[in-house]
Amino acid sequence: MESKDMELTSEQLTRYSRHFILPEIGEEGQKKLLRSKVLLIGSGGLGSPIALYLAAAGVGTLGLVDFDKVDLSNLQRQIIHTNDAIGTPKIDSAEKRIKAMNPDTKVVKYEVKITSANALEIIRDYDLVIDGTDNFPTRYLTSDACVFLNKPNIYGSIFRFDGLATVFKADEGPCYRCLYPEPPPPGMVPSCAEGGVLGILPGVIGLIQATEAVKILCGIGRTLVGRLLVYDALQMTFRELKLKKDPNCPVCGKNPVITSLIDYDQFCGLTRGGASDGIADISVEELKKKLDQREDFFFLDVREPFEYQIARIEGARLIPLGAIPDRAGELEPYREKEIVAICHHGGRSRRALQMLQSRGFKKLKNVAGGIDHWSDRIDPAVARY
């Protein structure tokens, strides 16, 4: 990020004047920011404040990776998007807001799912990566790719009222696998869509991530490498946990055994056959076929009543996951029938079927992707949330 040959315009001198006053940044630091290239994976809750503040700070190139579209339920926390953007690609909505804020920032859009096939190519030319995702396969993929390419990986996660932030940099400290050697069982950790999230929370964590990015790009301050910042919004407390590099880490340890990107959906148990509980997954297309052919099965919806009011599939019977232990007796007449369960994305329905399995029910199938996939692939009239 050589900057000495760069001349700032009078507009830039005015725009970034508050940075120039800071001796830690000054004109040379601002030139480093303008020369920098940051890749942001995800333009949702975390990605929104990150993108806006990095653009405001004068980051020269901002790569955005996201293949989702804006919907109404995003607007409670994804502040880069507006009502007018509902139904449009998130990266287009984000680009519009970024360019309106600072034309200095070049936006490079990747409207794709980042995978083992494209991650190294996408990440390679960037100075650092910011992980704004909300799922385990992408977190492991991002971390491994950053280790292989020796890129800083600025991590954040949110759930309900709690947030985490750190910086993974394998040549100086731990990577994501050092913190989480193994992913949790599929469906064990609910998503924000299932467990909820305070809309303001990603703003706090996202701004911590953006701050770390600016410090790294300018070469100033002490970063969160080797430290995990834990934020509790309800108690308004910050705690710091020390993170150590695992010498036996399969990716960044002394004798790595994983030296190339793998199938991360399979690693996290999300592909067919990935779960070891004996409960089969079916696709929403297979579910539709069953419904169209009027097959004799019990269709169980385990979401919460408010979710059922937002979106439902005709023929499903609502028994929320938390009520399954007390209401399992209602399913006794259907013990010999096939039971097909659905939720928002597939995690809660699997847990419900595991409860039934422990009570001796055997003909159990889980709808992979849940009602979200149904809305996306089968019936767009069913609202997404």
C-alpha positions in Angstrom: 0.0 0.0 0.0 2.7 2.5 -1.0 1.2 6.0 -0.8 3.9 8.6 -1.2 3.2 9.2 -4.9 -0.5 9.9 -4.3 -1.7 13.4 -4.5 -4.9 14.2 -2.6 -7.5 16.5 -4.1 -8.8 19.6 -2.3 -12.1 17.8 -1.8 -10.3 14.8 -0.1 -8.3 17.2 2.0 -11.6 18.6 3.4 -13.4 15.2 3.6 -10.7 13.5 5.6 -9.4 16.5 7.6 -10.3 15.0 10.9 -8.1 12.1 10.1 -5.2 14.4 9.2 -5.4 15.9 12.7 -4.7 12.5 14.3 -0.9 12.0 14.4 -1.5 8.2 14.3 -3.2 8.5 10.9 -2.3 11.9 9.3 -2.0 12.3 5.5 0.1 9.2 5.0 -2.4 7.1 6.9 -5.2 8.4 4.9 -3.4 7.6 1.7 -3.0 4.0 2.9 -6.7 3.8 3.4 -7.4 5.2 -0.1 -5.0 2.6 -1.5 -6.4 -0.3 0.5 -8.6 -3.1 -0.6 -11.0 -4.7 1.9 -13.2 -7.7 1.2 -16.5 -7.8 3.2 -18.3 -11.2 3.1 -21.9 -10.4 3.8 -23.8 -7.2 3.6 -26.4 -7.8 6.2 -26.5 -6.9 9.9 -22.8 -6.8 10.5 -21.9 -5.8 6.9 -24.1 -2.8 6.9 -22.3 -0.6 9.5 -18.9 -2.0 8.4 -19.5 -1.0 4.8 -20.8 2.4 5.6 -18.0 3.4 8.0 -15.2 2.0 5.9 -16.5 3.9 3.0 -16.8 7.1 5.1 -13.2 6.5 6.3 -12.0 6.4 2.7 -11.2 2.8 2.1 -10.3 2.8 -1.6 -11.8 -0.5 -2.7 -14.5 -2.4 -1.0 -15.4 -5.9 -2.3 -18.9 -7.1 -1.3 -19.8 -10.8 -1.4 -23.5 -11.5 -1.0 -26.1 -13.4 -3.1 -29.2 -12.5 -1.1 -32.0 -10.0 -1.7 -33.3 -7.4 0.6 -36.5 -8.2 2.4 -38.6 -6.4 4.9 -37.4 -8.4 7.9 -33.8 -7.2 7.2 -34.6 -3.5 7.9 -34.7 -3.9 11.7 -30.9 -4.1 11.7 -29.4 -4.0 8.2 -29.1 -0.2 8.1 -27.5 0.1 4.7 -30.7 -1.0 3.0 -34.0 0.9 2.7 -37.7 0.2 2.0 -37.1 1.1 -1.7 -34.5 -1.7 -2.0 -36.8 -4.5 -0.9 -36.6 -7.3 -3.5 -33.3 -6.1 -5.0 -29.9 -7.7 -4.6 -28.2 -6.6 -1.3 -24.9 -5.8 -3.0 -26.7 -3.4 -5.4 -28.5 -1.7 -2.5 -25.2 -1.5 -0.6 -23.3 -0.1 -3.5 -25.9 2.7 -4.0 -25.6 3.8 -0.4 -21.8 3.6 -0.4 -21.5 5.6 -3.6 -23.9 8.2 -2.2 -21.8 8.6 0.9 -18.3 8.6 -0.7 -17.5 8.4 -4.4 -13.9 7.8 -3.6 -14.7 4.2 -2.7 -14.8 1.7 -5.5 -17.2 -1.1 -5.0 -16.5 -4.5 -6.5 -19.6 -6.8 -6.4 -19.6 -10.6 -6.1 -23.2 -11.7 -6.3 -22.3 -15.3 -5.6 -22.1 -17.7 -2.7 -18.5 -17.9 -1.6 -17.3 -21.6 -1.9 -14.2 -23.7 -1.9 -14.2 -23.3 -5.7 -14.0 -19.5 -5.7 -12.8 -18.3 -2.3 -9.1 -18.2 -3.0 -9.6 -16.3 -6.2 -11.9 -13.8 -4.7 -9.8 -13.2 -1.5 -6.4 -13.2 -3.1 -6.1 -9.5 -4.1 -7.5 -8.0 -0.9 -5.5 -6.6 2.0 -7.8 -8.1 4.6 -11.1 -9.9 4.9 -14.0 -9.0 7.2 -16.4 -11.9 8.1 -19.9 -10.6 8.3 -21.6 -14.0 7.8 -24.0 -15.9 10.0 -23.3 -19.6 9.2 -20.6 -22.0 10.2 -19.6 -23.4 6.8 -18.7 -19.9 5.5 -16.9 -19.0 8.7 -14.7 -22.1 8.5 -14.2 -21.5 4.7 -13.2 -17.9 5.2 -10.8 -18.7 8.0 -9.0 -21.5 6.1 -8.7 -19.4 3.0 -7.3 -16.5 5.0 -4.7 -18.9 6.6 -3.7 -20.2 3.2 -3.3 -16.7 1.8 -1.9 -15.1 5.0 -4.7 -12.5 5.2 -6.1 -11.0 8.4 -9.6 -12.2 9.1 -11.7 -9.8 11.2 -14.4 -11.9 12.8 -17.7 -10.9 14.4 -20.8 -12.8 15.5 -24.1 -11.8 17.1 -27.0 -13.6 18.8 -29.9 -12.1 20.7 -28.2 -9.6 23.0 -24.6 -10.9 22.8 -21.8 -10.3 20.4 -18.2 -11.5 19.8 -15.3 -9.9 17.9 -11.7 -10.8 17.3 -9.0 -10.8 14.6 -7.6 -14.0 13.3 -4.1 -13.7 11.8 -2.4 -17.1 11.6 1.2 -15.7 11.4 0.7 -13.8 14.7 -2.1 -15.7 16.6 -4.9 -18.2 16.4 -7.3 -18.9 13.5 -11.0 -19.6 13.7 -10.4 -23.4 14.1 -8.2 -22.7 17.1 -11.3 -21.2 18.8 -13.8 -23.7 17.4 -12.0 -26.9 16.4 -15.3 -28.6 15.5 -18.6 -27.2 14.3 -21.7 -27.8 16.5 -24.1 -30.5 15.5 -26.5 -29.3 12.7 -29.4 -27.4 14.2 -27.9 -27.2 17.7 -27.1 -23.5 17.5 -30.2 -21.4 16.4 -29.7 -18.7 13.9 -30.7 -15.1 14.5 -33.8 -15.8 12.5 -34.8 -18.5 15.0 -33.5 -17.0 18.2 -33.8 -13.3 17.5 -31.4 -10.4 17.7 -31.4 -6.9 19.1 -31.4 -4.8 16.0 -28.8 -2.4 17.4 -26.4 -5.2 18.4 -24.8 -5.7 14.9 -24.0 -2.0 14.9 -21.8 -2.3 17.9 -20.0 -5.4 16.8 -19.8 -4.3 13.2 -18.2 -1.0 14.2 -15.6 -2.9 16.3 -14.7 -4.9 13.2 -14.5 -1.7 11.1 -12.2 -0.1 13.7 -9.9 -3.1 13.6 -9.8 -2.9 9.8 -8.7 0.8 9.9 -6.1 0.1 12.5 -4.6 -2.8 10.5 -4.6 -0.9 7.2 -2.9 2.1 8.9 -0.6 0.0 10.9 -1.6 1.6 14.2 -2.7 0.5 17.7 -3.1 -2.9 19.3 -5.4 -5.2 17.4 -7.7 -8.0 18.7 -5.3 -10.7 17.6 -5.2 -13.3 20.4 -8.1 -11.6 22.2 -11.8 -12.3 22.0 -14.1 -9.3 22.9 -17.4 -10.5 24.5 -20.2 -7.9 24.6 -23.4 -8.3 26.6 -25.9 -5.6 25.6 -28.4 -6.4 28.4 -25.8 -5.9 31.1 -23.8 -3.3 29.0 -20.5 -5.1 29.7 -17.4 -5.9 27.7 -15.2 -8.8 28.7 -11.9 -9.9 27.1 -10.8 -13.5 26.8 -7.3 -14.6 25.8 -7.1 -16.8 22.7 -4.1 -19.0 22.1 -2.9 -20.6 19.0 -3.5 -24.3 19.0 -0.2 -26.0 18.0 -2.3 -29.0 16.9 -4.7 -27.0 14.7 -5.2 -28.9 11.5 -4.9 -25.8 9.4 -2.5 -23.3 11.1 -0.7 -25.6 13.6 2.8 -26.9 13.4 1.9 -29.9 11.3 -1.2 -29.0 9.3 -3.2 -31.8 7.8 -5.7 -29.6 5.9 -3.7 -27.9 3.2 -6.5 -27.1 0.7 -10.1 -26.0 0.9 -12.6 -28.7 1.7 -16.4 -29.3 1.4 -17.5 -27.1 4.3 -21.2 -28.0 4.2 -20.2 -31.7 4.6 -17.7 -30.7 7.4 -20.6 -29.0 9.2 -23.0 -31.9 8.6 -25.3 -29.9 6.4 -25.3 -32.2 3.3 -27.5 -35.2 2.9 -26.1 -37.9 5.1 -24.0 -35.4 7.0 -26.1 -35.9 10.2 -25.6 -39.1 12.1 -29.1 -39.2 13.8 -30.7 -41.4 11.1 -33.3 -38.7 10.3 -33.5 -38.2 6.5 -33.7 -34.8 4.9 -36.1 -34.1 2.1 -36.1 -31.0 -0.2 -39.0 -28.6 -0.6 -39.5 -30.0 -4.1 -40.0 -33.4 -2.6 -42.4 -32.0 0.0 -44.4 -30.3 -2.7 -44.7 -33.6 -4.6 -45.9 -35.3 -1.4 -48.5 -32.6 -0.9 -49.6 -32.6 -4.5 -50.1 -36.4 -4.5 -51.9 -36.2 -1.2 -49.7 -38.7 0.4 -50.7 -39.9 3.9 -48.3 -38.2 6.3 -48.3 -35.9 9.3 -47.0 -32.5 8.4 -45.6 -30.8 11.5 -44.6 -27.1 11.8 -42.5 -26.4 14.8 -42.0 -22.7 14.5 -43.4 -20.1 16.9 -47.0 -18.8 16.5 -45.9 -15.4 15.3 -43.9 -17.0 12.5 -46.9 -19.1 11.6 -48.9 -15.9 11.2 -46.2 -14.5 8.9 -45.9 -17.5 6.6 -47.4 -21.0 6.5 -48.0 -23.9 4.2 -51.5 -25.3 3.9 -51.9 -28.6 5.7 -49.2 -28.1 8.3 -50.1 -28.4 12.0 -48.4 -26.1 14.4 -46.7 -27.4 17.5 -43.8 -25.1 18.5 -40.5 -26.8 19.3 -40.7 -25.8 23.0 -44.0 -27.5 23.3 -43.0 -30.8 21.8 -42.1 -32.6 25.1 -45.6 -31.7 26.6 -47.6 -32.3 23.4 -45.8 -35.3 22.0 -48.8 -37.4 23.1 -50.9 -35.6 20.4 -48.8 -37.4 17.8 -49.3 -40.9 19.2 -52.2 -41.6 16.7 -49.7 -40.9 13.9 -46.9 -43.2 15.3 -47.1 -45.6 12.3 -47.3 -42.7 9.8 -44.5 -40.8 8.3 -43.9 -37.4 10.1 -42.5 -34.6 8.1 -41.3 -31.6 10.1 -40.6 -28.1 8.9 -39.3 -24.8 10.6 -37.7 -21.7 9.2 -34.4 -23.1 8.0 -34.3 -26.8 9.1 -32.5 -26.7 12.5 -35.5 -26.6 14.9 -37.4 -29.2 12.9 -34.5 -31.6 13.2 -34.3 -31.1 16.9 -38.1 -31.7 17.2 -37.7 -35.0 15.2 -34.8 -36.0 17.5 -37.2 -35.6 20.5 -39.8 -37.8 18.7 -37.1 -40.3 17.8 -36.2 -40.7 21.5 -39.8 -41.6 22.1 -39.8 -44.4 19.6 -41.1 -42.6 16.5 -39.3 -44.0 13.4 -40.7 -42.6 10.2 -39.2 -39.1 10.4 -38.2 -36.7 7.7 -36.9 -33.2 8.0 -37.5 -30.4 5.4 -34.0 -29.1 4.5 -34.0 -25.3 4.2 -37.4 -25.0 5.8 -40.1 -22.6 4.8 -37.5 -20.2 3.6 -36.6 -22.6 0.8 -40.3 -23.1 0.1 -40.8 -19.4 -0.3 -37.7 -19.1 -2.5 -38.1 -22.2 -4.7 -41.8 -23.2 -4.6 -44.2 -20.4 -3.7 -43.0 -16.8 -3.6 -46.4 -15.8 -2.3 -45.4 -17.3 1.0 -43.6 -14.4 2.8 -39.9 -14.6 3.5 -38.8 -13.3 6.9 
